[in-house]
Amino acid sequence: MDKGKGVMGGGRRWAVELADHSTSPSSRDVPDPPGFARASVDQDDSTLTRQKKDAEANWKSQKAWEVAQAPFKNLLMMGFMMWMAGSTVHLFSIGITISALWQPISALQGVGKVFEPYKDSKVDLLGPKLLFIALNLGGLALGVWKLNTLGLLPTHASDWVSSLPPAQEVEYSGGGIPLR
């Protein structure tokens, strides 16, 4: 017996025909099992392709919303890191604050590129893009708030003293004559 040859010989391989080509009514009398539906003969390819396109558009829409909600997780993580850094000015707190400012700015610059894979004529990307932008603006506001708590934003008049003109004298001397 040769290696790789069938035991019965003849070279016929086992195959199972799953299509029902019988014309006898007995095979049609057997009911389909639960959860099984025969594909109708009159269902054409255009219906299948339309269903596939609708399913793909639905999938793209769901993924676009997931991508739009992703900055929320980053927002929570960055807020926790800022809280852990404290309110004193040191290298770690400044690094976290710069990171909190840089990430939303770079994300806002690439909004079109982020949603590029989900472009479709049937998918409306306006809502996910607006949510993505709003969450990144929230992250930017969180970074600016941290700058303010560190005292690195010029928010008081004393921060601008060097640019103010010298104060004018308000008292005048009357020459030694008492005014009563």
C-alpha positions in Angstrom: 0.0 0.0 0.0 1.4 3.4 -1.0 1.7 6.1 1.5 -1.1 8.7 1.1 -3.4 6.4 -0.9 -6.9 5.5 0.3 -7.6 2.1 1.7 -10.4 1.3 -0.8 -8.3 2.5 -3.7 -9.7 4.3 -6.7 -8.5 7.7 -5.4 -12.1 8.9 -4.4 -12.1 11.2 -1.5 -14.9 11.6 1.0 -17.3 14.5 0.3 -20.6 15.6 1.7 -23.2 17.3 -0.5 -25.1 19.7 1.7 -27.4 21.1 -1.1 -30.8 19.5 -1.4 -31.2 18.6 -5.0 -33.9 16.0 -4.5 -37.2 16.3 -6.2 -39.1 13.8 -4.0 -41.7 15.4 -1.8 -40.6 13.3 1.2 -37.6 15.5 1.9 -39.7 18.6 1.8 -42.2 17.2 4.4 -39.6 17.1 7.1 -39.8 20.4 9.1 -36.7 22.4 9.6 -35.1 22.2 13.0 -35.6 25.2 15.4 -33.3 28.2 14.5 -32.8 26.9 10.9 -34.2 28.8 7.9 -33.7 27.6 4.4 -32.3 30.3 2.1 -35.1 31.0 -0.3 -34.3 30.5 -4.0 -35.8 33.8 -5.0 -33.6 35.8 -2.6 -31.1 37.3 -5.0 -27.6 38.7 -4.6 -28.6 42.3 -4.4 -30.6 41.7 -1.2 -27.6 39.9 0.3 -25.2 42.7 -0.7 -27.6 45.3 0.7 -27.8 43.4 4.0 -24.1 43.2 4.1 -23.7 46.9 3.4 -26.2 47.7 6.1 -24.5 45.5 8.6 -21.1 47.0 7.7 -22.6 50.6 8.1 -24.0 49.6 11.5 -20.7 48.2 12.6 -18.8 51.4 11.4 -21.3 53.5 13.3 -20.8 51.5 16.5 -17.0 51.7 16.2 -17.1 55.4 15.5 -19.1 55.9 18.8 -16.6 53.8 20.7 -13.7 55.8 19.3 -15.5 59.0 20.2 -16.0 57.9 23.8 -12.4 56.8 24.2 -11.1 60.2 25.5 -13.4 59.8 28.5 -11.2 57.0 29.9 -8.1 59.2 29.3 -9.8 62.1 31.0 -10.5 60.0 34.2 -6.9 58.6 34.2 -5.4 62.1 33.7 -7.5 63.6 36.5 -6.4 60.9 38.9 -2.8 61.4 37.9 -3.1 65.2 38.5 -4.7 64.6 41.8 -1.8 62.2 42.8 0.8 64.8 41.7 -0.4 67.3 44.3 -0.5 71.1 44.0 3.1 71.9 44.5 5.3 72.9 41.6 7.9 70.2 40.9 9.0 68.2 37.9 6.4 65.4 38.2 3.4 67.7 38.4 4.6 69.9 35.6 5.3 66.9 33.4 1.8 65.5 34.0 0.3 68.9 33.4 2.1 69.3 30.1 1.0 65.8 29.1 -2.6 66.7 30.0 -2.4 69.7 27.7 -0.5 68.1 24.9 -2.7 64.9 24.4 -6.0 66.8 23.8 -4.3 69.3 21.5 -2.8 66.6 19.4 -6.0 64.6 19.4 -8.0 67.7 18.2 -5.5 68.2 15.4 -6.1 64.7 14.1 -9.9 64.4 14.3 -10.3 63.7 10.6 -7.6 61.0 10.6 -9.1 59.3 13.7 -12.5 58.9 12.0 -11.2 58.2 8.5 -11.7 54.4 8.7 -15.4 54.9 9.5 -16.3 57.1 6.6 -19.3 55.8 4.7 -22.2 57.3 2.9 -24.6 55.6 5.3 -22.7 56.5 8.5 -23.3 59.9 10.1 -20.0 60.9 11.8 -21.1 64.3 13.0 -22.3 63.1 16.5 -19.2 61.0 17.2 -16.9 63.8 16.1 -18.6 66.4 18.3 -18.4 64.1 21.3 -14.7 63.4 20.6 -14.1 67.1 20.3 -16.1 67.9 23.5 -14.3 65.3 25.6 -10.9 66.5 24.3 -11.8 70.1 25.1 -12.7 68.8 28.6 -9.3 67.3 28.9 -7.7 70.6 27.8 -9.8 72.4 30.4 -8.6 70.0 33.0 -5.0 70.8 32.1 -5.6 74.5 32.3 -7.3 74.1 35.7 -4.2 72.2 36.9 -2.0 75.0 35.6 -4.1 77.4 37.6 -3.9 75.3 40.8 -0.1 75.2 40.5 -0.1 79.0 40.2 1.4 79.0 36.8 -1.3 81.0 35.1 -1.1 84.8 35.5 -4.5 85.4 37.0 -3.8 88.1 39.7 -2.7 91.7 39.3 0.5 91.0 41.1 1.5 88.7 38.2 1.6 91.7 35.9 3.5 94.1 38.2 6.5 94.2 36.0 4.4 95.5 33.0 2.5 98.2 35.0 3.7 101.8 34.9 5.1 103.2 38.1 2.5 104.5 40.6 1.9 108.3 40.6 2.3 110.2 43.9 -1.0 111.1 45.4 0.2 113.3 48.3 1.2 116.9 47.9 3.1 119.1 50.3 1.5 122.5 51.1 4.8 124.1 52.1 4.5 123.8 55.8 1.3 125.8 56.3 -1.1 124.0 58.4 -4.6 123.7 57.0 -7.2 123.9 59.6 
